[in-house]
């Protein structure tokens, strides 16, 4: 699972495909809600405010 900013979305998708050998689902972070999961406030790659959840 990656939480990424706009700039790093492509990188996250590439890494996901490499690791799991299938394309990820991409969600807008502000549109998703999981119980017991608090979304990180930093991009997995650069530390900026994240926009997308890649799972
Ligand atoms: Zn980023």
mmCIF file of the protein (N, C-alpha, C, O) and its ligand, coordinates in Angstrom:
data_MODEL
# 
_entry.id   MODEL 
# 
loop_
_entity.id 
_entity.type 
_entity.pdbx_number_of_molecules 
1 polymer     1 
2 non-polymer 1 
# 
_entity_poly.entity_id                      1 
_entity_poly.type                           'polypeptide(L)' 
_entity_poly.nstd_linkage                   no 
_entity_poly.nstd_monomer                   no 
_entity_poly.pdbx_seq_one_letter_code       
;(UNK)(UNK)(UNK)(UNK)(UNK)(UNK)(UNK)(UNK)(UNK)(UNK)(UNK)(UNK)(UNK)(UNK)(UNK)(UNK)
(UNK)(UNK)(UNK)(UNK)(UNK)(UNK)(UNK)(UNK)(UNK)(UNK)(UNK)(UNK)(UNK)(UNK)(UNK)(UNK)
(UNK)(UNK)(UNK)(UNK)(UNK)(UNK)(UNK)(UNK)(UNK)(UNK)(UNK)(UNK)(UNK)(UNK)(UNK)(UNK)
(UNK)(UNK)(UNK)(UNK)(UNK)(UNK)(UNK)
;
_entity_poly.pdbx_seq_one_letter_code_can   XXXXXXXXXXXXXXXXXXXXXXXXXXXXXXXXXXXXXXXXXXXXXXXXXXXXXXX 
_entity_poly.pdbx_strand_id                 A 
# 
loop_
_entity_poly_seq.entity_id 
_entity_poly_seq.num 
_entity_poly_seq.mon_id 
_entity_poly_seq.hetero 
1 1  UNK n 
1 2  UNK n 
1 3  UNK n 
1 4  UNK n 
1 5  UNK n 
1 6  UNK n 
1 7  UNK n 
1 8  UNK n 
1 9  UNK n 
1 10 UNK n 
1 11 UNK n 
1 12 UNK n 
1 13 UNK n 
1 14 UNK n 
1 15 UNK n 
1 16 UNK n 
1 17 UNK n 
1 18 UNK n 
1 19 UNK n 
1 20 UNK n 
1 21 UNK n 
1 22 UNK n 
1 23 UNK n 
1 24 UNK n 
1 25 UNK n 
1 26 UNK n 
1 27 UNK n 
1 28 UNK n 
1 29 UNK n 
1 30 UNK n 
1 31 UNK n 
1 32 UNK n 
1 33 UNK n 
1 34 UNK n 
1 35 UNK n 
1 36 UNK n 
1 37 UNK n 
1 38 UNK n 
1 39 UNK n 
1 40 UNK n 
1 41 UNK n 
1 42 UNK n 
1 43 UNK n 
1 44 UNK n 
1 45 UNK n 
1 46 UNK n 
1 47 UNK n 
1 48 UNK n 
1 49 UNK n 
1 50 UNK n 
1 51 UNK n 
1 52 UNK n 
1 53 UNK n 
1 54 UNK n 
1 55 UNK n 
# 
loop_
_struct_asym.id 
_struct_asym.entity_id 
A 1 
B 2 
# 
loop_
_chem_comp.id 
_chem_comp.type 
_chem_comp.mon_nstd_flag 
UNK 'L-peptide linking' . 
ZN  non-polymer         . 
# 
_pdbx_entity_nonpoly.entity_id   2 
_pdbx_entity_nonpoly.name        ? 
_pdbx_entity_nonpoly.comp_id     ZN 
# 
_pdbx_nonpoly_scheme.asym_id         B 
_pdbx_nonpoly_scheme.entity_id       2 
_pdbx_nonpoly_scheme.mon_id          ZN 
_pdbx_nonpoly_scheme.ndb_seq_num     1 
_pdbx_nonpoly_scheme.pdb_seq_num     101 
_pdbx_nonpoly_scheme.auth_seq_num    101 
_pdbx_nonpoly_scheme.pdb_mon_id      ZN 
_pdbx_nonpoly_scheme.auth_mon_id     ZN 
_pdbx_nonpoly_scheme.pdb_strand_id   A 
_pdbx_nonpoly_scheme.pdb_ins_code    . 
# 
loop_
_atom_site.group_PDB 
_atom_site.id 
_atom_site.type_symbol 
_atom_site.label_atom_id 
_atom_site.label_alt_id 
_atom_site.label_comp_id 
_atom_site.label_asym_id 
_atom_site.label_entity_id 
_atom_site.label_seq_id 
_atom_site.pdbx_PDB_ins_code 
_atom_site.Cartn_x 
_atom_site.Cartn_y 
_atom_site.Cartn_z 
_atom_site.occupancy 
_atom_site.B_iso_or_equiv 
_atom_site.pdbx_formal_charge 
_atom_site.auth_seq_id 
_atom_site.auth_comp_id 
_atom_site.auth_asym_id 
_atom_site.auth_atom_id 
_atom_site.pdbx_PDB_model_num 
ATOM   1   N  N  . UNK A 1 1  ? 0.844   -1.200 0.000   1.00 0.00 ? 1   UNK A N  1 
ATOM   2   C  CA . UNK A 1 1  ? 0.000   0.000  0.000   1.00 0.00 ? 1   UNK A CA 1 
ATOM   3   C  C  . UNK A 1 1  ? 0.877   1.247  0.000   1.00 0.00 ? 1   UNK A C  1 
ATOM   4   O  O  . UNK A 1 1  ? 1.831   1.347  0.772   1.00 0.00 ? 1   UNK A O  1 
ATOM   5   N  N  . UNK A 1 2  ? 0.549   2.187  -0.865  1.00 0.00 ? 2   UNK A N  1 
ATOM   6   C  CA . UNK A 1 2  ? 1.273   3.441  -0.894  1.00 0.00 ? 2   UNK A CA 1 
ATOM   7   C  C  . UNK A 1 2  ? 0.303   4.602  -0.705  1.00 0.00 ? 2   UNK A C  1 
ATOM   8   O  O  . UNK A 1 2  ? -0.842  4.561  -1.155  1.00 0.00 ? 2   UNK A O  1 
ATOM   9   N  N  . UNK A 1 3  ? 0.784   5.617  -0.040  1.00 0.00 ? 3   UNK A N  1 
ATOM   10  C  CA . UNK A 1 3  ? 0.041   6.866  0.066   1.00 0.00 ? 3   UNK A CA 1 
ATOM   11  C  C  . UNK A 1 3  ? 0.932   7.925  -0.567  1.00 0.00 ? 3   UNK A C  1 
ATOM   12  O  O  . UNK A 1 3  ? 2.027   8.201  -0.078  1.00 0.00 ? 3   UNK A O  1 
ATOM   13  N  N  . UNK A 1 4  ? 0.461   8.507  -1.643  1.00 0.00 ? 4   UNK A N  1 
ATOM   14  C  CA . UNK A 1 4  ? 1.366   9.338  -2.438  1.00 0.00 ? 4   UNK A CA 1 
ATOM   15  C  C  . UNK A 1 4  ? 0.757   10.667 -2.861  1.00 0.00 ? 4   UNK A C  1 
ATOM   16  O  O  . UNK A 1 4  ? -0.462  10.828 -2.924  1.00 0.00 ? 4   UNK A O  1 
ATOM   17  N  N  . UNK A 1 5  ? 1.636   11.605 -3.145  1.00 0.00 ? 5   UNK A N  1 
ATOM   18  C  CA . UNK A 1 5  ? 1.223   12.893 -3.692  1.00 0.00 ? 5   UNK A CA 1 
ATOM   19  C  C  . UNK A 1 5  ? 1.025   12.751 -5.198  1.00 0.00 ? 5   UNK A C  1 
ATOM   20  O  O  . UNK A 1 5  ? 1.288   11.699 -5.780  1.00 0.00 ? 5   UNK A O  1 
ATOM   21  N  N  . UNK A 1 6  ? 0.560   13.823 -5.807  1.00 0.00 ? 6   UNK A N  1 
ATOM   22  C  CA . UNK A 1 6  ? 0.319   13.852 -7.239  1.00 0.00 ? 6   UNK A CA 1 
ATOM   23  C  C  . UNK A 1 6  ? 1.572   13.475 -8.044  1.00 0.00 ? 6   UNK A C  1 
ATOM   24  O  O  . UNK A 1 6  ? 1.485   12.736 -9.025  1.00 0.00 ? 6   UNK A O  1 
ATOM   25  N  N  . UNK A 1 7  ? 2.721   13.984 -7.627  1.00 0.00 ? 7   UNK A N  1 
ATOM   26  C  CA . UNK A 1 7  ? 3.963   13.781 -8.376  1.00 0.00 ? 7   UNK A CA 1 
ATOM   27  C  C  . UNK A 1 7  ? 4.420   12.335 -8.375  1.00 0.00 ? 7   UNK A C  1 
ATOM   28  O  O  . UNK A 1 7  ? 5.022   11.875 -9.345  1.00 0.00 ? 7   UNK A O  1 
ATOM   29  N  N  . UNK A 1 8  ? 4.146   11.622 -7.311  1.00 0.00 ? 8   UNK A N  1 
ATOM   30  C  CA . UNK A 1 8  ? 4.709   10.288 -7.151  1.00 0.00 ? 8   UNK A CA 1 
ATOM   31  C  C  . UNK A 1 8  ? 3.725   9.171  -7.448  1.00 0.00 ? 8   UNK A C  1 
ATOM   32  O  O  . UNK A 1 8  ? 4.020   8.003  -7.193  1.00 0.00 ? 8   UNK A O  1 
ATOM   33  N  N  . UNK A 1 9  ? 2.566   9.509  -7.981  1.00 0.00 ? 9   UNK A N  1 
ATOM   34  C  CA . UNK A 1 9  ? 1.561   8.487  -8.282  1.00 0.00 ? 9   UNK A CA 1 
ATOM   35  C  C  . UNK A 1 9  ? 2.107   7.454  -9.271  1.00 0.00 ? 9   UNK A C  1 
ATOM   36  O  O  . UNK A 1 9  ? 1.921   6.253  -9.080  1.00 0.00 ? 9   UNK A O  1 
ATOM   37  N  N  . UNK A 1 10 ? 2.784   7.926  -10.333 1.00 0.00 ? 10  UNK A N  1 
ATOM   38  C  CA . UNK A 1 10 ? 3.318   7.004  -11.333 1.00 0.00 ? 10  UNK A CA 1 
ATOM   39  C  C  . UNK A 1 10 ? 4.341   6.047  -10.727 1.00 0.00 ? 10  UNK A C  1 
ATOM   40  O  O  . UNK A 1 10 ? 4.349   4.855  -11.036 1.00 0.00 ? 10  UNK A O  1 
ATOM   41  N  N  . UNK A 1 11 ? 5.192   6.573  -9.875  1.00 0.00 ? 11  UNK A N  1 
ATOM   42  C  CA . UNK A 1 11 ? 6.210   5.745  -9.225  1.00 0.00 ? 11  UNK A CA 1 
ATOM   43  C  C  . UNK A 1 11 ? 5.547   4.669  -8.376  1.00 0.00 ? 11  UNK A C  1 
ATOM   44  O  O  . UNK A 1 11 ? 5.944   3.505  -8.403  1.00 0.00 ? 11  UNK A O  1 
ATOM   45  N  N  . UNK A 1 12 ? 4.535   5.075  -7.627  1.00 0.00 ? 12  UNK A N  1 
ATOM   46  C  CA . UNK A 1 12 ? 3.849   4.132  -6.753  1.00 0.00 ? 12  UNK A CA 1 
ATOM   47  C  C  . UNK A 1 12 ? 3.198   3.024  -7.569  1.00 0.00 ? 12  UNK A C  1 
ATOM   48  O  O  . UNK A 1 12 ? 3.263   1.856  -7.187  1.00 0.00 ? 12  UNK A O  1 
ATOM   49  N  N  . UNK A 1 13 ? 2.573   3.378  -8.686  1.00 0.00 ? 13  UNK A N  1 
ATOM   50  C  CA . UNK A 1 13 ? 1.923   2.371  -9.533  1.00 0.00 ? 13  UNK A CA 1 
ATOM   51  C  C  . UNK A 1 13 ? 2.971   1.423  -10.102 1.00 0.00 ? 13  UNK A C  1 
ATOM   52  O  O  . UNK A 1 13 ? 2.767   0.209  -10.115 1.00 0.00 ? 13  UNK A O  1 
ATOM   53  N  N  . UNK A 1 14 ? 4.088   1.967  -10.570 1.00 0.00 ? 14  UNK A N  1 
ATOM   54  C  CA . UNK A 1 14 ? 5.166   1.119  -11.103 1.00 0.00 ? 14  UNK A CA 1 
ATOM   55  C  C  . UNK A 1 14 ? 5.665   0.137  -10.055 1.00 0.00 ? 14  UNK A C  1 
ATOM   56  O  O  . UNK A 1 14 ? 5.816   -1.054 -10.328 1.00 0.00 ? 14  UNK A O  1 
ATOM   57  N  N  . UNK A 1 15 ? 5.919   0.641  -8.861  1.00 0.00 ? 15  UNK A N  1 
ATOM   58  C  CA . UNK A 1 15 ? 6.437   -0.230 -7.802  1.00 0.00 ? 15  UNK A CA 1 
ATOM   59  C  C  . UNK A 1 15 ? 5.419   -1.289 -7.414  1.00 0.00 ? 15  UNK A C  1 
ATOM   60  O  O  . UNK A 1 15 ? 5.769   -2.440 -7.152  1.00 0.00 ? 15  UNK A O  1 
ATOM   61  N  N  . UNK A 1 16 ? 4.160   -0.889 -7.381  1.00 0.00 ? 16  UNK A N  1 
ATOM   62  C  CA . UNK A 1 16 ? 3.107   -1.831 -7.024  1.00 0.00 ? 16  UNK A CA 1 
ATOM   63  C  C  . UNK A 1 16 ? 3.058   -2.969 -8.042  1.00 0.00 ? 16  UNK A C  1 
ATOM   64  O  O  . UNK A 1 16 ? 3.006   -4.140 -7.665  1.00 0.00 ? 16  UNK A O  1 
ATOM   65  N  N  . UNK A 1 17 ? 3.075   -2.632 -9.310  1.00 0.00 ? 17  UNK A N  1 
ATOM   66  C  CA . UNK A 1 17 ? 3.006   -3.642 -10.368 1.00 0.00 ? 17  UNK A CA 1 
ATOM   67  C  C  . UNK A 1 17 ? 4.205   -4.571 -10.296 1.00 0.00 ? 17  UNK A C  1 
ATOM   68  O  O  . UNK A 1 17 ? 4.076   -5.778 -10.495 1.00 0.00 ? 17  UNK A O  1 
ATOM   69  N  N  . UNK A 1 18 ? 5.380   -4.002 -10.009 1.00 0.00 ? 18  UNK A N  1 
ATOM   70  C  CA . UNK A 1 18 ? 6.580   -4.809 -9.898  1.00 0.00 ? 18  UNK A CA 1 
ATOM   71  C  C  . UNK A 1 18 ? 6.463   -5.803 -8.741  1.00 0.00 ? 18  UNK A C  1 
ATOM   72  O  O  . UNK A 1 18 ? 6.873   -6.958 -8.858  1.00 0.00 ? 18  UNK A O  1 
ATOM   73  N  N  . UNK A 1 19 ? 5.910   -5.350 -7.647  1.00 0.00 ? 19  UNK A N  1 
ATOM   74  C  CA . UNK A 1 19 ? 5.850   -6.186 -6.454  1.00 0.00 ? 19  UNK A CA 1 
ATOM   75  C  C  . UNK A 1 19 ? 4.719   -7.206 -6.504  1.00 0.00 ? 19  UNK A C  1 
ATOM   76  O  O  . UNK A 1 19 ? 4.905   -8.364 -6.129  1.00 0.00 ? 19  UNK A O  1 
ATOM   77  N  N  . UNK A 1 20 ? 3.559   -6.779 -6.962  1.00 0.00 ? 20  UNK A N  1 
ATOM   78  C  CA . UNK A 1 20 ? 2.384   -7.651 -6.886  1.00 0.00 ? 20  UNK A CA 1 
ATOM   79  C  C  . UNK A 1 20 ? 1.955   -8.219 -8.232  1.00 0.00 ? 20  UNK A C  1 
ATOM   80  O  O  . UNK A 1 20 ? 1.047   -9.047 -8.300  1.00 0.00 ? 20  UNK A O  1 
ATOM   81  N  N  . UNK A 1 21 ? 2.611   -7.770 -9.306  1.00 0.00 ? 21  UNK A N  1 
ATOM   82  C  CA . UNK A 1 21 ? 2.344   -8.279 -10.649 1.00 0.00 ? 21  UNK A CA 1 
ATOM   83  C  C  . UNK A 1 21 ? 0.900   -8.081 -11.093 1.00 0.00 ? 21  UNK A C  1 
ATOM   84  O  O  . UNK A 1 21 ? 0.376   -8.848 -11.901 1.00 0.00 ? 21  UNK A O  1 
ATOM   85  N  N  . UNK A 1 22 ? 0.277   -7.061 -10.563 1.00 0.00 ? 22  UNK A N  1 
ATOM   86  C  CA . UNK A 1 22 ? -1.056  -6.684 -11.040 1.00 0.00 ? 22  UNK A CA 1 
ATOM   87  C  C  . UNK A 1 22 ? -1.243  -5.197 -10.780 1.00 0.00 ? 22  UNK A C  1 
ATOM   88  O  O  . UNK A 1 22 ? -0.613  -4.631 -9.886  1.00 0.00 ? 22  UNK A O  1 
ATOM   89  N  N  . UNK A 1 23 ? -2.112  -4.565 -11.565 1.00 0.00 ? 23  UNK A N  1 
ATOM   90  C  CA . UNK A 1 23 ? -2.293  -3.127 -11.389 1.00 0.00 ? 23  UNK A CA 1 
ATOM   91  C  C  . UNK A 1 23 ? -3.034  -2.825 -10.084 1.00 0.00 ? 23  UNK A C  1 
ATOM   92  O  O  . UNK A 1 23 ? -3.923  -3.577 -9.685  1.00 0.00 ? 23  UNK A O  1 
ATOM   93  N  N  . UNK A 1 24 ? -2.674  -1.742 -9.431  1.00 0.00 ? 24  UNK A N  1 
ATOM   94  C  CA . UNK A 1 24 ? -3.316  -1.381 -8.160  1.00 0.00 ? 24  UNK A CA 1 
ATOM   95  C  C  . UNK A 1 24 ? -4.651  -0.669 -8.377  1.00 0.00 ? 24  UNK A C  1 
ATOM   96  O  O  . UNK A 1 24 ? -4.947  -0.194 -9.474  1.00 0.00 ? 24  UNK A O  1 
ATOM   97  N  N  . UNK A 1 25 ? -5.437  -0.606 -7.330  1.00 0.00 ? 25  UNK A N  1 
ATOM   98  C  CA . UNK A 1 25 ? -6.577  0.295  -7.295  1.00 0.00 ? 25  UNK A CA 1 
ATOM   99  C  C  . UNK A 1 25 ? -6.076  1.621  -6.728  1.00 0.00 ? 25  UNK A C  1 
ATOM   100 O  O  . UNK A 1 25 ? -5.312  1.652  -5.764  1.00 0.00 ? 25  UNK A O  1 
ATOM   101 N  N  . UNK A 1 26 ? -6.518  2.702  -7.339  1.00 0.00 ? 26  UNK A N  1 
ATOM   102 C  CA . UNK A 1 26 ? -6.105  4.027  -6.886  1.00 0.00 ? 26  UNK A CA 1 
ATOM   103 C  C  . UNK A 1 26 ? -7.331  4.794  -6.404  1.00 0.00 ? 26  UNK A C  1 
ATOM   104 O  O  . UNK A 1 26 ? -8.319  4.928  -7.127  1.00 0.00 ? 26  UNK A O  1 
ATOM   105 N  N  . UNK A 1 27 ? -7.256  5.286  -5.191  1.00 0.00 ? 27  UNK A N  1 
ATOM   106 C  CA . UNK A 1 27 ? -8.362  6.035  -4.602  1.00 0.00 ? 27  UNK A CA 1 
ATOM   107 C  C  . UNK A 1 27 ? -7.895  7.425  -4.218  1.00 0.00 ? 27  UNK A C  1 
ATOM   108 O  O  . UNK A 1 27 ? -6.726  7.638  -3.896  1.00 0.00 ? 27  UNK A O  1 
ATOM   109 N  N  . UNK A 1 28 ? -8.822  8.366  -4.255  1.00 0.00 ? 28  UNK A N  1 
ATOM   110 C  CA . UNK A 1 28 ? -8.548  9.671  -3.664  1.00 0.00 ? 28  UNK A CA 1 
ATOM   111 C  C  . UNK A 1 28 ? -8.580  9.501  -2.153  1.00 0.00 ? 28  UNK A C  1 
ATOM   112 O  O  . UNK A 1 28 ? -9.527  8.943  -1.598  1.00 0.00 ? 28  UNK A O  1 
ATOM   113 N  N  . UNK A 1 29 ? -7.533  9.988  -1.495  1.00 0.00 ? 29  UNK A N  1 
ATOM   114 C  CA . UNK A 1 29 ? -7.438  9.796  -0.044  1.00 0.00 ? 29  UNK A CA 1 
ATOM   115 C  C  . UNK A 1 29 ? -8.622  10.374 0.715   1.00 0.00 ? 29  UNK A C  1 
ATOM   116 O  O  . UNK A 1 29 ? -9.064  9.799  1.709   1.00 0.00 ? 29  UNK A O  1 
ATOM   117 N  N  . UNK A 1 30 ? -9.140  11.514 0.250   1.00 0.00 ? 30  UNK A N  1 
ATOM   118 C  CA . UNK A 1 30 ? -10.232 12.145 0.997   1.00 0.00 ? 30  UNK A CA 1 
ATOM   119 C  C  . UNK A 1 30 ? -11.583 11.502 0.711   1.00 0.00 ? 30  UNK A C  1 
ATOM   120 O  O  . UNK A 1 30 ? -12.605 11.918 1.256   1.00 0.00 ? 30  UNK A O  1 
ATOM   121 N  N  . UNK A 1 31 ? -11.581 10.465 -0.163  1.00 0.00 ? 31  UNK A N  1 
ATOM   122 C  CA . UNK A 1 31 ? -12.827 9.786  -0.483  1.00 0.00 ? 31  UNK A CA 1 
ATOM   123 C  C  . UNK A 1 31 ? -12.909 8.410  0.171   1.00 0.00 ? 31  UNK A C  1 
ATOM   124 O  O  . UNK A 1 31 ? -13.926 7.725  0.058   1.00 0.00 ? 31  UNK A O  1 
ATOM   125 N  N  . UNK A 1 32 ? -11.853 8.011  0.844   1.00 0.00 ? 32  UNK A N  1 
ATOM   126 C  CA . UNK A 1 32 ? -11.849 6.668  1.423   1.00 0.00 ? 32  UNK A CA 1 
ATOM   127 C  C  . UNK A 1 32 ? -11.836 6.746  2.936   1.00 0.00 ? 32  UNK A C  1 
ATOM   128 O  O  . UNK A 1 32 ? -11.323 7.694  3.531   1.00 0.00 ? 32  UNK A O  1 
ATOM   129 N  N  . UNK A 1 33 ? -12.403 5.742  3.527   1.00 0.00 ? 33  UNK A N  1 
ATOM   130 C  CA . UNK A 1 33 ? -12.372 5.654  4.970   1.00 0.00 ? 33  UNK A CA 1 
ATOM   131 C  C  . UNK A 1 33 ? -12.296 4.200  5.379   1.00 0.00 ? 33  UNK A C  1 
ATOM   132 O  O  . UNK A 1 33 ? -13.157 3.401  5.010   1.00 0.00 ? 33  UNK A O  1 
ATOM   133 N  N  . UNK A 1 34 ? -11.283 3.855  6.132   1.00 0.00 ? 34  UNK A N  1 
ATOM   134 C  CA . UNK A 1 34 ? -11.182 2.507  6.659   1.00 0.00 ? 34  UNK A CA 1 
ATOM   135 C  C  . UNK A 1 34 ? -11.235 2.569  8.177   1.00 0.00 ? 34  UNK A C  1 
ATOM   136 O  O  . UNK A 1 34 ? -10.607 3.425  8.802   1.00 0.00 ? 34  UNK A O  1 
ATOM   137 N  N  . UNK A 1 35 ? -11.982 1.663  8.751   1.00 0.00 ? 35  UNK A N  1 
ATOM   138 C  CA . UNK A 1 35 ? -11.971 1.575  10.201  1.00 0.00 ? 35  UNK A CA 1 
ATOM   139 C  C  . UNK A 1 35 ? -10.572 1.190  10.673  1.00 0.00 ? 35  UNK A C  1 
ATOM   140 O  O  . UNK A 1 35 ? -9.897  0.383  10.034  1.00 0.00 ? 35  UNK A O  1 
ATOM   141 N  N  . UNK A 1 36 ? -10.152 1.748  11.753  1.00 0.00 ? 36  UNK A N  1 
ATOM   142 C  CA . UNK A 1 36 ? -8.847  1.414  12.346  1.00 0.00 ? 36  UNK A CA 1 
ATOM   143 C  C  . UNK A 1 36 ? -7.671  1.763  11.435  1.00 0.00 ? 36  UNK A C  1 
ATOM   144 O  O  . UNK A 1 36 ? -6.581  1.215  11.601  1.00 0.00 ? 36  UNK A O  1 
ATOM   145 N  N  . UNK A 1 37 ? -7.868  2.635  10.510  1.00 0.00 ? 37  UNK A N  1 
ATOM   146 C  CA . UNK A 1 37 ? -6.738  3.050  9.669   1.00 0.00 ? 37  UNK A CA 1 
ATOM   147 C  C  . UNK A 1 37 ? -6.742  4.558  9.549   1.00 0.00 ? 37  UNK A C  1 
ATOM   148 O  O  . UNK A 1 37 ? -7.673  5.162  9.017   1.00 0.00 ? 37  UNK A O  1 
ATOM   149 N  N  . UNK A 1 38 ? -5.696  5.135  10.050  1.00 0.00 ? 38  UNK A N  1 
ATOM   150 C  CA . UNK A 1 38 ? -5.570  6.577  9.969   1.00 0.00 ? 38  UNK A CA 1 
ATOM   151 C  C  . UNK A 1 38 ? -4.614  6.872  8.828   1.00 0.00 ? 38  UNK A C  1 
ATOM   152 O  O  . UNK A 1 38 ? -3.474  6.409  8.849   1.00 0.00 ? 38  UNK A O  1 
ATOM   153 N  N  . UNK A 1 39 ? -5.047  7.625  7.842   1.00 0.00 ? 39  UNK A N  1 
ATOM   154 C  CA . UNK A 1 39 ? -4.197  7.851  6.674   1.00 0.00 ? 39  UNK A CA 1 
ATOM   155 C  C  . UNK A 1 39 ? -2.963  8.658  7.069   1.00 0.00 ? 39  UNK A C  1 
ATOM   156 O  O  . UNK A 1 39 ? -3.062  9.622  7.828   1.00 0.00 ? 39  UNK A O  1 
ATOM   157 N  N  . UNK A 1 40 ? -1.812  8.264  6.557   1.00 0.00 ? 40  UNK A N  1 
ATOM   158 C  CA . UNK A 1 40 ? -0.578  9.001  6.848   1.00 0.00 ? 40  UNK A CA 1 
ATOM   159 C  C  . UNK A 1 40 ? -0.679  10.422 6.316   1.00 0.00 ? 40  UNK A C  1 
ATOM   160 O  O  . UNK A 1 40 ? -1.398  10.674 5.349   1.00 0.00 ? 40  UNK A O  1 
ATOM   161 N  N  . UNK A 1 41 ? 0.029   11.344 6.933   1.00 0.00 ? 41  UNK A N  1 
ATOM   162 C  CA . UNK A 1 41 ? -0.046  12.717 6.463   1.00 0.00 ? 41  UNK A CA 1 
ATOM   163 C  C  . UNK A 1 41 ? 1.140   13.087 5.567   1.00 0.00 ? 41  UNK A C  1 
ATOM   164 O  O  . UNK A 1 41 ? 1.358   14.256 5.251   1.00 0.00 ? 41  UNK A O  1 
ATOM   165 N  N  . UNK A 1 42 ? 1.907   12.051 5.163   1.00 0.00 ? 42  UNK A N  1 
ATOM   166 C  CA . UNK A 1 42 ? 3.038   12.299 4.274   1.00 0.00 ? 42  UNK A CA 1 
ATOM   167 C  C  . UNK A 1 42 ? 3.067   11.296 3.137   1.00 0.00 ? 42  UNK A C  1 
ATOM   168 O  O  . UNK A 1 42 ? 2.756   10.119 3.318   1.00 0.00 ? 42  UNK A O  1 
ATOM   169 N  N  . UNK A 1 43 ? 3.442   11.774 1.977   1.00 0.00 ? 43  UNK A N  1 
ATOM   170 C  CA . UNK A 1 43 ? 3.669   10.921 0.814   1.00 0.00 ? 43  UNK A CA 1 
ATOM   171 C  C  . UNK A 1 43 ? 4.727   9.871  1.143   1.00 0.00 ? 43  UNK A C  1 
ATOM   172 O  O  . UNK A 1 43 ? 5.711   10.174 1.817   1.00 0.00 ? 43  UNK A O  1 
ATOM   173 N  N  . UNK A 1 44 ? 4.530   8.627  0.666   1.00 0.00 ? 44  UNK A N  1 
ATOM   174 C  CA . UNK A 1 44 ? 5.476   7.543  0.936   1.00 0.00 ? 44  UNK A CA 1 
ATOM   175 C  C  . UNK A 1 44 ? 6.848   7.822  0.331   1.00 0.00 ? 44  UNK A C  1 
ATOM   176 O  O  . UNK A 1 44 ? 7.843   7.236  0.759   1.00 0.00 ? 44  UNK A O  1 
ATOM   177 N  N  . UNK A 1 45 ? 6.912   8.708  -0.656  1.00 0.00 ? 45  UNK A N  1 
ATOM   178 C  CA . UNK A 1 45 ? 8.167   8.907  -1.386  1.00 0.00 ? 45  UNK A CA 1 
ATOM   179 C  C  . UNK A 1 45 ? 8.846   10.232 -1.071  1.00 0.00 ? 45  UNK A C  1 
ATOM   180 O  O  . UNK A 1 45 ? 10.071  10.276 -0.959  1.00 0.00 ? 45  UNK A O  1 
ATOM   181 N  N  . UNK A 1 46 ? 8.098   11.295 -0.928  1.00 0.00 ? 46  UNK A N  1 
ATOM   182 C  CA . UNK A 1 46 ? 8.758   12.598 -0.812  1.00 0.00 ? 46  UNK A CA 1 
ATOM   183 C  C  . UNK A 1 46 ? 8.386   13.367 0.460   1.00 0.00 ? 46  UNK A C  1 
ATOM   184 O  O  . UNK A 1 46 ? 9.019   14.375 0.774   1.00 0.00 ? 46  UNK A O  1 
ATOM   185 N  N  . UNK A 1 47 ? 7.376   12.909 1.187   1.00 0.00 ? 47  UNK A N  1 
ATOM   186 C  CA . UNK A 1 47 ? 7.032   13.597 2.433   1.00 0.00 ? 47  UNK A CA 1 
ATOM   187 C  C  . UNK A 1 47 ? 6.033   14.726 2.274   1.00 0.00 ? 47  UNK A C  1 
ATOM   188 O  O  . UNK A 1 47 ? 5.631   15.338 3.264   1.00 0.00 ? 47  UNK A O  1 
ATOM   189 N  N  . UNK A 1 48 ? 5.621   15.016 1.026   1.00 0.00 ? 48  UNK A N  1 
ATOM   190 C  CA . UNK A 1 48 ? 4.594   16.038 0.826   1.00 0.00 ? 48  UNK A CA 1 
ATOM   191 C  C  . UNK A 1 48 ? 3.221   15.513 1.221   1.00 0.00 ? 48  UNK A C  1 
ATOM   192 O  O  . UNK A 1 48 ? 3.066   14.333 1.536   1.00 0.00 ? 48  UNK A O  1 
ATOM   193 N  N  . UNK A 1 49 ? 2.237   16.388 1.201   1.00 0.00 ? 49  UNK A N  1 
ATOM   194 C  CA . UNK A 1 49 ? 0.886   15.988 1.536   1.00 0.00 ? 49  UNK A CA 1 
ATOM   195 C  C  . UNK A 1 49 ? 0.378   14.992 0.491   1.00 0.00 ? 49  UNK A C  1 
ATOM   196 O  O  . UNK A 1 49 ? 0.403   15.291 -0.703  1.00 0.00 ? 49  UNK A O  1 
ATOM   197 N  N  . UNK A 1 50 ? -0.081  13.816 0.921   1.00 0.00 ? 50  UNK A N  1 
ATOM   198 C  CA . UNK A 1 50 ? -0.537  12.805 -0.025  1.00 0.00 ? 50  UNK A CA 1 
ATOM   199 C  C  . UNK A 1 50 ? -1.935  13.068 -0.557  1.00 0.00 ? 50  UNK A C  1 
ATOM   200 O  O  . UNK A 1 50 ? -2.773  13.647 0.135   1.00 0.00 ? 50  UNK A O  1 
ATOM   201 N  N  . UNK A 1 51 ? -2.181  12.643 -1.786  1.00 0.00 ? 51  UNK A N  1 
ATOM   202 C  CA . UNK A 1 51 ? -3.479  12.817 -2.436  1.00 0.00 ? 51  UNK A CA 1 
ATOM   203 C  C  . UNK A 1 51 ? -4.138  11.455 -2.715  1.00 0.00 ? 51  UNK A C  1 
ATOM   204 O  O  . UNK A 1 51 ? -5.357  11.313 -2.626  1.00 0.00 ? 51  UNK A O  1 
ATOM   205 N  N  . UNK A 1 52 ? -3.314  10.468 -3.050  1.00 0.00 ? 52  UNK A N  1 
ATOM   206 C  CA . UNK A 1 52 ? -3.838  9.188  -3.517  1.00 0.00 ? 52  UNK A CA 1 
ATOM   207 C  C  . UNK A 1 52 ? -3.455  8.036  -2.612  1.00 0.00 ? 52  UNK A C  1 
ATOM   208 O  O  . UNK A 1 52 ? -2.397  8.025  -1.983  1.00 0.00 ? 52  UNK A O  1 
ATOM   209 N  N  . UNK A 1 53 ? -4.357  7.066  -2.569  1.00 0.00 ? 53  UNK A N  1 
ATOM   210 C  CA . UNK A 1 53 ? -4.086  5.799  -1.907  1.00 0.00 ? 53  UNK A CA 1 
ATOM   211 C  C  . UNK A 1 53 ? -3.962  4.739  -3.010  1.00 0.00 ? 53  UNK A C  1 
ATOM   212 O  O  . UNK A 1 53 ? -4.871  4.580  -3.825  1.00 0.00 ? 53  UNK A O  1 
ATOM   213 N  N  . UNK A 1 54 ? -2.856  4.030  -3.030  1.00 0.00 ? 54  UNK A N  1 
ATOM   214 C  CA . UNK A 1 54 ? -2.596  3.012  -4.046  1.00 0.00 ? 54  UNK A CA 1 
ATOM   215 C  C  . UNK A 1 54 ? -2.548  1.657  -3.345  1.00 0.00 ? 54  UNK A C  1 
ATOM   216 O  O  . UNK A 1 54 ? -1.650  1.390  -2.546  1.00 0.00 ? 54  UNK A O  1 
ATOM   217 N  N  . UNK A 1 55 ? -3.531  0.801  -3.657  1.00 0.00 ? 55  UNK A N  1 
ATOM   218 C  CA . UNK A 1 55 ? -3.608  -0.500 -2.963  1.00 0.00 ? 55  UNK A CA 1 
ATOM   219 C  C  . UNK A 1 55 ? -3.870  -1.651 -3.921  1.00 0.00 ? 55  UNK A C  1 
ATOM   220 O  O  . UNK A 1 55 ? -3.960  -2.801 -3.493  1.00 0.00 ? 55  UNK A O  1 
HETATM 221 ZN ZN . ZN  B 2 .  ? 5.443   12.532 -3.173  1.00 0.00 ? 101 ZN  A ZN 1 
# 
